[in-house]
């Protein structure tokens, strides 16, 4: 994928797999996992802020 003519993470991952650059593959997977985990955390916190019925114990 390209946004504003900037190559993205998907392209980087495909090139790394093609070049057998396992360190880059591992880094892309790790960064993606961090982003997904962070997004889930933000969604959970916003859910608790928006809906007063939600309580985390």
Rosetta blueprint (number, residue, H / E / L):
1 X L
2 X E
3 X E
4 X L
5 X L
6 X E
7 X E
8 X L
9 X H
10 X H
11 X H
12 X H
13 X H
14 X H
15 X H
16 X H
17 X H
18 X H
19 X L
20 X L
21 X L
22 X H
23 X H
24 X H
25 X H
26 X H
27 X H
28 X H
29 X H
30 X H
31 X H
32 X H
33 X H
34 X H
35 X H
36 X H
37 X H
38 X H
39 X H
40 X H
41 X H
42 X H
43 X H
44 X H
45 X H
46 X H
47 X H
48 X H
49 X H
50 X H
51 X L
52 X L
53 X L
54 X L
55 X L
56 X L
57 X L
